[in-house]
Amino acid sequence: MTETEQQKRIANYLAAFAHLLGGQPGRFTEFRDKVDIMLSGSAPHAFGLMQFASRVQTTGRPLLWVHQSAERPAVPQIGLVAQMRGGMHYIESCMLCLTGEDDRATLVPDGFNLGAYRFDHALNLEHITEPPASTFEAADEEMVRAYNRLIAIQAEQWERGDSFDLPHLAQAA
């Protein structure tokens, strides 16, 4: 695979990710203007997330740190840094959940005890005090639905030949 094709695949993946979290296609540019997305070769960790705190405070945009492991590339590990209600939220590992009636996925911290995060229609990140499920097992169906939908969106975009620009942090990572 050439570097150009690899860059296209990364941009396509991030656009599918934005579609899944934003609830509809065609908003990738708007999403990346409101959310910093970083695709990284390493998994999110607390110290690394804290290093982005000043950027999040300065820009007012949440940061999503996405890592695809070689062992499970279809299930990305997602870190989150967000400034909400005067405090900073640092989450090392969020799972994607998509309920049957929802148009967008929620980000659920993997302990299922810290609520969930969801982008509203204006792509502002909201914290929901109750997660869509209380345990990993209870959320299994919603997680499978979210990851399958992410794969399907990416495949649909690729087949149509959609082209996306990489976000600044994706280019740097």
PyRosetta script that sets phi, psi and omega in degrees:
from pyrosetta import init, pose_from_sequence

init()
pose = pose_from_sequence("MTETEQQKRIANYLAAFAHLLGGQPGRFTEFRDKVDIMLSGSAPHAFGLMQFASRVQTTGRPLLWVHQSAERPAVPQIGLVAQMRGGMHYIESCMLCLTGEDDRATLVPDGFNLGAYRFDHALNLEHITEPPASTFEAADEEMVRAYNRLIAIQAEQWERGDSFDLPHLAQAA")
pose.set_psi(1, 131.2)
pose.set_omega(1, 179.7)
pose.set_phi(2, -74.5)
pose.set_psi(2, 163.2)
pose.set_omega(2, 178.7)
pose.set_phi(3, -63.1)
pose.set_psi(3, -37.6)
pose.set_omega(3, 178.8)
pose.set_phi(4, -64.1)
pose.set_psi(4, -43.9)
pose.set_omega(4, 178.5)
pose.set_phi(5, -65.4)
pose.set_psi(5, -38.7)
pose.set_omega(5, 177.8)
pose.set_phi(6, -63.0)
pose.set_psi(6, -42.5)
pose.set_omega(6, 177.7)
pose.set_phi(7, -62.1)
pose.set_psi(7, -40.0)
pose.set_omega(7, 178.1)
pose.set_phi(8, -64.3)
pose.set_psi(8, -41.3)
pose.set_omega(8, 179.5)
pose.set_phi(9, -66.0)
pose.set_psi(9, -39.5)
pose.set_omega(9, 177.8)
pose.set_phi(10, -64.0)
pose.set_psi(10, -47.0)
pose.set_omega(10, 179.5)
pose.set_phi(11, -62.2)
pose.set_psi(11, -40.7)
pose.set_omega(11, 177.7)
pose.set_phi(12, -61.8)
pose.set_psi(12, -42.9)
pose.set_omega(12, 179.1)
pose.set_phi(13, -62.6)
pose.set_psi(13, -46.1)
pose.set_omega(13, -179.4)
pose.set_phi(14, -66.1)
pose.set_psi(14, -34.7)
pose.set_omega(14, 176.3)
pose.set_phi(15, -67.0)
pose.set_psi(15, -39.0)
pose.set_omega(15, 176.5)
pose.set_phi(16, -65.0)
pose.set_psi(16, -39.8)
pose.set_omega(16, 177.3)
pose.set_phi(17, -60.7)
pose.set_psi(17, -45.8)
pose.set_omega(17, 178.9)
pose.set_phi(18, -64.4)
pose.set_psi(18, -40.1)
pose.set_omega(18, 177.6)
pose.set_phi(19, -60.7)
pose.set_psi(19, -46.7)
pose.set_omega(19, -178.5)
pose.set_phi(20, -63.2)
pose.set_psi(20, -42.6)
pose.set_omega(20, -179.0)
pose.set_phi(21, -79.6)
pose.set_psi(21, -29.8)
pose.set_omega(21, -177.8)
pose.set_phi(22, -89.3)
pose.set_psi(22, -15.7)
pose.set_omega(22, 173.8)
pose.set_phi(23, 90.4)
pose.set_psi(23, -5.2)
pose.set_omega(23, 178.3)
pose.set_phi(24, -160.0)
pose.set_psi(24, 156.0)
pose.set_omega(24, -179.7)
pose.set_phi(25, -76.2)
pose.set_psi(25, 166.4)
pose.set_omega(25, 172.2)
pose.set_phi(26, 80.9)
pose.set_psi(26, 11.6)
pose.set_omega(26, -178.2)
pose.set_phi(27, -117.9)
pose.set_psi(27, 20.0)
pose.set_omega(27, -176.2)
pose.set_phi(28, -60.7)
pose.set_psi(28, -45.0)
pose.set_omega(28, 179.7)
pose.set_phi(29, -62.1)
pose.set_psi(29, -44.6)
pose.set_omega(29, 177.8)
pose.set_phi(30, -62.6)
pose.set_psi(30, -42.7)
pose.set_omega(30, -179.9)
pose.set_phi(31, -61.5)
pose.set_psi(31, -48.3)
pose.set_omega(31, -177.3)
pose.set_phi(32, -71.9)
pose.set_psi(32, -17.0)
pose.set_omega(32, 172.3)
pose.set_phi(33, -76.2)
pose.set_psi(33, -19.6)
pose.set_omega(33, -177.7)
pose.set_phi(34, -109.6)
pose.set_psi(34, -14.0)
pose.set_omega(34, -175.7)
pose.set_phi(35, -138.3)
pose.set_psi(35, 131.3)
pose.set_omega(35, 173.0)
pose.set_phi(36, -86.1)
pose.set_psi(36, 127.6)
pose.set_omega(36, 178.7)
pose.set_phi(37, -117.5)
pose.set_psi(37, 128.9)
pose.set_omega(37, 178.8)
pose.set_phi(38, -124.9)
pose.set_psi(38, 119.1)
pose.set_omega(38, 174.0)
pose.set_phi(39, -94.7)
pose.set_psi(39, 121.7)
pose.set_omega(39, -172.6)
pose.set_phi(40, -126.4)
pose.set_psi(40, 153.4)
pose.set_omega(40, 176.2)
pose.set_phi(41, -80.2)
pose.set_psi(41, -8.4)
pose.set_omega(41, 178.0)
pose.set_phi(42, -120.6)
pose.set_psi(42, 153.9)
pose.set_omega(42, -178.6)
pose.set_phi(43, -71.7)
pose.set_psi(43, 147.3)
pose.set_omega(43, 176.5)
pose.set_phi(44, -61.9)
pose.set_psi(44, 143.3)
pose.set_omega(44, 176.8)
pose.set_phi(45, -144.3)
pose.set_psi(45, 157.5)
pose.set_omega(45, -171.7)
pose.set_phi(46, -54.3)
pose.set_psi(46, -49.2)
pose.set_omega(46, -177.7)
pose.set_phi(47, -61.2)
pose.set_psi(47, -43.0)
pose.set_omega(47, 178.3)
pose.set_phi(48, -63.1)
pose.set_psi(48, -42.1)
pose.set_omega(48, 178.9)
pose.set_phi(49, -62.7)
pose.set_psi(49, -40.5)
pose.set_omega(49, -179.5)
pose.set_phi(50, -63.9)
pose.set_psi(50, -27.2)
pose.set_omega(50, 178.8)
pose.set_phi(51, -66.4)
pose.set_psi(51, -18.4)
pose.set_omega(51, 179.3)
pose.set_phi(52, -94.4)
pose.set_psi(52, -0.2)
pose.set_omega(52, -175.9)
pose.set_phi(53, -56.9)
pose.set_psi(53, -46.4)
pose.set_omega(53, -177.2)
pose.set_phi(54, -66.1)
pose.set_psi(54, -35.5)
pose.set_omega(54, 177.0)
pose.set_phi(55, -63.5)
pose.set_psi(55, -45.7)
pose.set_omega(55, 179.6)
pose.set_phi(56, -62.8)
pose.set_psi(56, -42.6)
pose.set_omega(56, 178.8)
pose.set_phi(57, -65.3)
pose.set_psi(57, -39.7)
pose.set_omega(57, -178.7)
pose.set_phi(58, -70.0)
pose.set_psi(58, -45.3)
pose.set_omega(58, -175.4)
pose.set_phi(59, -86.3)
pose.set_psi(59, -25.8)
pose.set_omega(59, -174.7)
pose.set_phi(60, 77.2)
pose.set_psi(60, 4.3)
pose.set_omega(60, -179.3)
pose.set_phi(61, -99.6)
pose.set_psi(61, 136.7)
pose.set_omega(61, 173.7)
pose.set_phi(62, -68.7)
pose.set_psi(62, 158.7)
pose.set_omega(62, 177.6)
pose.set_phi(63, -118.1)
pose.set_psi(63, 128.8)
pose.set_omega(63, 172.7)
pose.set_phi(64, -107.8)
pose.set_psi(64, 123.4)
pose.set_omega(64, 178.2)
pose.set_phi(65, -104.2)
pose.set_psi(65, 112.0)
pose.set_omega(65, -175.3)
pose.set_phi(66, -109.8)
pose.set_psi(66, 128.9)
pose.set_omega(66, 179.0)
pose.set_phi(67, -129.8)
pose.set_psi(67, 126.1)
pose.set_omega(67, 174.9)
pose.set_phi(68, -104.8)
pose.set_psi(68, 114.1)
pose.set_omega(68, 179.8)
pose.set_phi(69, -79.7)
pose.set_psi(69, 155.3)
pose.set_omega(69, 178.1)
pose.set_phi(70, -66.1)
pose.set_psi(70, -30.1)
pose.set_omega(70, -178.4)
pose.set_phi(71, -73.4)
pose.set_psi(71, -35.8)
pose.set_omega(71, -177.6)
pose.set_phi(72, -141.1)
pose.set_psi(72, 70.1)
pose.set_omega(72, -176.2)
pose.set_phi(73, -65.7)
pose.set_psi(73, -23.4)
pose.set_omega(73, -179.1)
pose.set_phi(74, -79.7)
pose.set_psi(74, -11.9)
pose.set_omega(74, -179.7)
pose.set_phi(75, -121.2)
pose.set_psi(75, 87.6)
pose.set_omega(75, -177.2)
pose.set_phi(76, -69.4)
pose.set_psi(76, 147.3)
pose.set_omega(76, 170.5)
pose.set_phi(77, -88.0)
pose.set_psi(77, 130.7)
pose.set_omega(77, -173.6)
pose.set_phi(78, -121.8)
pose.set_psi(78, 122.7)
pose.set_omega(78, 173.1)
pose.set_phi(79, -102.9)
pose.set_psi(79, 155.8)
pose.set_omega(79, -177.2)
pose.set_phi(80, -138.8)
pose.set_psi(80, 135.2)
pose.set_omega(80, 169.0)
pose.set_phi(81, -127.2)
pose.set_psi(81, 125.0)
pose.set_omega(81, -178.6)
pose.set_phi(82, -148.3)
pose.set_psi(82, 145.3)
pose.set_omega(82, 174.1)
pose.set_phi(83, -100.0)
pose.set_psi(83, 119.1)
pose.set_omega(83, -176.9)
pose.set_phi(84, -141.7)
pose.set_psi(84, 132.0)
pose.set_omega(84, 176.7)
pose.set_phi(85, 50.8)
pose.set_psi(85, 42.1)
pose.set_omega(85, 176.0)
pose.set_phi(86, 81.9)
pose.set_psi(86, -3.0)
pose.set_omega(86, 179.8)
pose.set_phi(87, -123.8)
pose.set_psi(87, 165.4)
pose.set_omega(87, 177.6)
pose.set_phi(88, -99.4)
pose.set_psi(88, 136.3)
pose.set_omega(88, 176.0)
pose.set_phi(89, -110.1)
pose.set_psi(89, 126.0)
pose.set_omega(89, 177.3)
pose.set_phi(90, -122.1)
pose.set_psi(90, 116.2)
pose.set_omega(90, 179.3)
pose.set_phi(91, -124.8)
pose.set_psi(91, 120.5)
pose.set_omega(91, -177.9)
pose.set_phi(92, -75.5)
pose.set_psi(92, -33.3)
pose.set_omega(92, -173.8)
pose.set_phi(93, -145.8)
pose.set_psi(93, 111.2)
pose.set_omega(93, 176.2)
pose.set_phi(94, -111.4)
pose.set_psi(94, 146.1)
pose.set_omega(94, 174.2)
pose.set_phi(95, -104.1)
pose.set_psi(95, 150.6)
pose.set_omega(95, 174.1)
pose.set_phi(96, -89.6)
pose.set_psi(96, 133.6)
pose.set_omega(96, 175.9)
pose.set_phi(97, -129.7)
pose.set_psi(97, 138.0)
pose.set_omega(97, 178.5)
pose.set_phi(98, -135.8)
pose.set_psi(98, 107.8)
pose.set_omega(98, 178.7)
pose.set_phi(99, -75.8)
pose.set_psi(99, 161.2)
pose.set_omega(99, -175.2)
pose.set_phi(100, -58.4)
pose.set_psi(100, -34.4)
pose.set_omega(100, -176.7)
pose.set_phi(101, -95.0)
pose.set_psi(101, -1.1)
pose.set_omega(101, -174.8)
pose.set_phi(102, -88.1)
pose.set_psi(102, 148.9)
pose.set_omega(102, 176.3)
pose.set_phi(103, -97.4)
pose.set_psi(103, -6.6)
pose.set_omega(103, -179.1)
pose.set_phi(104, -144.3)
pose.set_psi(104, 151.1)
pose.set_omega(104, 179.8)
pose.set_phi(105, -81.5)
pose.set_psi(105, 154.8)
pose.set_omega(105, 172.5)
pose.set_phi(106, -107.7)
pose.set_psi(106, 155.5)
pose.set_omega(106, 174.8)
pose.set_phi(107, -100.0)
pose.set_psi(107, 120.0)
pose.set_omega(107, -176.9)
pose.set_phi(108, -117.4)
pose.set_psi(108, 118.2)
pose.set_omega(108, 175.4)
pose.set_phi(109, -54.7)
pose.set_psi(109, 137.7)
pose.set_omega(109, -168.1)
pose.set_phi(110, -64.6)
pose.set_psi(110, -11.3)
pose.set_omega(110, 175.5)
pose.set_phi(111, -82.9)
pose.set_psi(111, -10.5)
pose.set_omega(111, 179.8)
pose.set_phi(112, 56.7)
pose.set_psi(112, 25.5)
pose.set_omega(112, 179.6)
pose.set_phi(113, -126.0)
pose.set_psi(113, 8.0)
pose.set_omega(113, -178.9)
pose.set_phi(114, -117.7)
pose.set_psi(114, 22.3)
pose.set_omega(114, -178.8)
pose.set_phi(115, 78.3)
pose.set_psi(115, -146.7)
pose.set_omega(115, -179.6)
pose.set_phi(116, -153.8)
pose.set_psi(116, 166.6)
pose.set_omega(116, 179.5)
pose.set_phi(117, -125.3)
pose.set_psi(117, 139.6)
pose.set_omega(117, -176.7)
pose.set_phi(118, -147.0)
pose.set_psi(118, 141.8)
pose.set_omega(118, 174.9)
pose.set_phi(119, -87.4)
pose.set_psi(119, 131.8)
pose.set_omega(119, 177.4)
pose.set_phi(120, -81.0)
pose.set_psi(120, -175.2)
pose.set_omega(120, -176.5)
pose.set_phi(121, -64.6)
pose.set_psi(121, -24.7)
pose.set_omega(121, 177.2)
pose.set_phi(122, -90.4)
pose.set_psi(122, 7.4)
pose.set_omega(122, -180.0)
pose.set_phi(123, 65.5)
pose.set_psi(123, 31.7)
pose.set_omega(123, 171.2)
pose.set_phi(124, -93.9)
pose.set_psi(124, 136.0)
pose.set_omega(124, -178.4)
pose.set_phi(125, -78.4)
pose.set_psi(125, 130.3)
pose.set_omega(125, 178.1)
pose.set_phi(126, -118.7)
pose.set_psi(126, 146.2)
pose.set_omega(126, 174.0)
pose.set_phi(127, -99.7)
pose.set_psi(127, 128.0)
pose.set_omega(127, 178.3)
pose.set_phi(128, -106.4)
pose.set_psi(128, 127.7)
pose.set_omega(128, -174.7)
pose.set_phi(129, -68.9)
pose.set_psi(129, -29.4)
pose.set_omega(129, 179.8)
pose.set_phi(130, -106.6)
pose.set_psi(130, 124.5)
pose.set_omega(130, 175.2)
pose.set_phi(131, -69.8)
pose.set_psi(131, 161.7)
pose.set_omega(131, -179.9)
pose.set_phi(132, -66.1)
pose.set_psi(132, -17.1)
pose.set_omega(132, 176.8)
pose.set_phi(133, -149.6)
pose.set_psi(133, 158.6)
pose.set_omega(133, -175.3)
pose.set_phi(134, -94.8)
pose.set_psi(134, -14.1)
pose.set_omega(134, 179.4)
pose.set_phi(135, -141.8)
pose.set_psi(135, 163.8)
pose.set_omega(135, 176.7)
pose.set_phi(136, -58.2)
pose.set_psi(136, -44.8)
pose.set_omega(136, -178.9)
pose.set_phi(137, -63.5)
pose.set_psi(137, -41.4)
pose.set_omega(137, -179.2)
pose.set_phi(138, -67.9)
pose.set_psi(138, -25.6)
pose.set_omega(138, -178.4)
pose.set_phi(139, -93.2)
pose.set_psi(139, 0.2)
pose.set_omega(139, -173.7)
pose.set_phi(140, -52.3)
pose.set_psi(140, -49.7)
pose.set_omega(140, -177.4)
pose.set_phi(141, -62.4)
pose.set_psi(141, -42.3)
pose.set_omega(141, 179.9)
pose.set_phi(142, -68.3)
pose.set_psi(142, -34.6)
pose.set_omega(142, 177.9)
pose.set_phi(143, -70.2)
pose.set_psi(143, -45.5)
pose.set_omega(143, 178.6)
pose.set_phi(144, -59.3)
pose.set_psi(144, -43.5)
pose.set_omega(144, 179.1)
pose.set_phi(145, -60.2)
pose.set_psi(145, -43.1)
pose.set_omega(145, -178.6)
pose.set_phi(146, -65.2)
pose.set_psi(146, -47.6)
pose.set_omega(146, -177.6)
pose.set_phi(147, -69.2)
pose.set_psi(147, -36.3)
pose.set_omega(147, 175.3)
pose.set_phi(148, -64.8)
pose.set_psi(148, -39.3)
pose.set_omega(148, 178.8)
pose.set_phi(149, -66.0)
pose.set_psi(149, -40.5)
pose.set_omega(149, 177.6)
pose.set_phi(150, -58.7)
pose.set_psi(150, -45.9)
pose.set_omega(150, 179.0)
pose.set_phi(151, -63.1)
pose.set_psi(151, -42.7)
pose.set_omega(151, -178.8)
pose.set_phi(152, -65.4)
pose.set_psi(152, -42.8)
pose.set_omega(152, 178.7)
pose.set_phi(153, -60.9)
pose.set_psi(153, -45.7)
pose.set_omega(153, -179.8)
pose.set_phi(154, -60.9)
pose.set_psi(154, -43.9)
pose.set_omega(154, -179.9)
pose.set_phi(155, -64.7)
pose.set_psi(155, -42.4)
pose.set_omega(155, 178.8)
pose.set_phi(156, -61.3)
pose.set_psi(156, -44.4)
pose.set_omega(156, 179.4)
pose.set_phi(157, -63.2)
pose.set_psi(157, -43.2)
pose.set_omega(157, -178.4)
pose.set_phi(158, -64.1)
pose.set_psi(158, -43.7)
pose.set_omega(158, -180.0)
pose.set_phi(159, -64.3)
pose.set_psi(159, -36.4)
pose.set_omega(159, 178.4)
pose.set_phi(160, -74.6)
pose.set_psi(160, -16.4)
pose.set_omega(160, -177.2)
pose.set_phi(161, 81.4)
pose.set_psi(161, 20.5)
pose.set_omega(161, 177.9)
pose.set_phi(162, -58.0)
pose.set_psi(162, 143.6)
pose.set_omega(162, -179.1)
pose.set_phi(163, -124.6)
pose.set_psi(163, 134.9)
pose.set_omega(163, -177.7)
pose.set_phi(164, -132.3)
pose.set_psi(164, 149.0)
pose.set_omega(164, 174.1)
pose.set_phi(165, -87.3)
pose.set_psi(165, 144.3)
pose.set_omega(165, 177.5)
pose.set_phi(166, -73.3)
pose.set_psi(166, 141.1)
pose.set_omega(166, 171.6)
pose.set_phi(167, -64.7)
pose.set_psi(167, 157.3)
pose.set_omega(167, -177.9)
pose.set_phi(168, -54.8)
pose.set_psi(168, -47.3)
pose.set_omega(168, -178.2)
pose.set_phi(169, -67.9)
pose.set_psi(169, -29.4)
pose.set_omega(169, 177.2)
pose.set_phi(170, -68.8)
pose.set_psi(170, -36.4)
pose.set_omega(170, 178.2)
pose.set_phi(171, -66.5)
pose.set_psi(171, -37.0)
pose.set_omega(171, -176.9)
pose.set_phi(172, -77.2)
pose.set_psi(172, -31.5)
pose.set_omega(172, -177.0)
pose.set_phi(173, -74.0)
pose.dump_pdb("model.pdb")
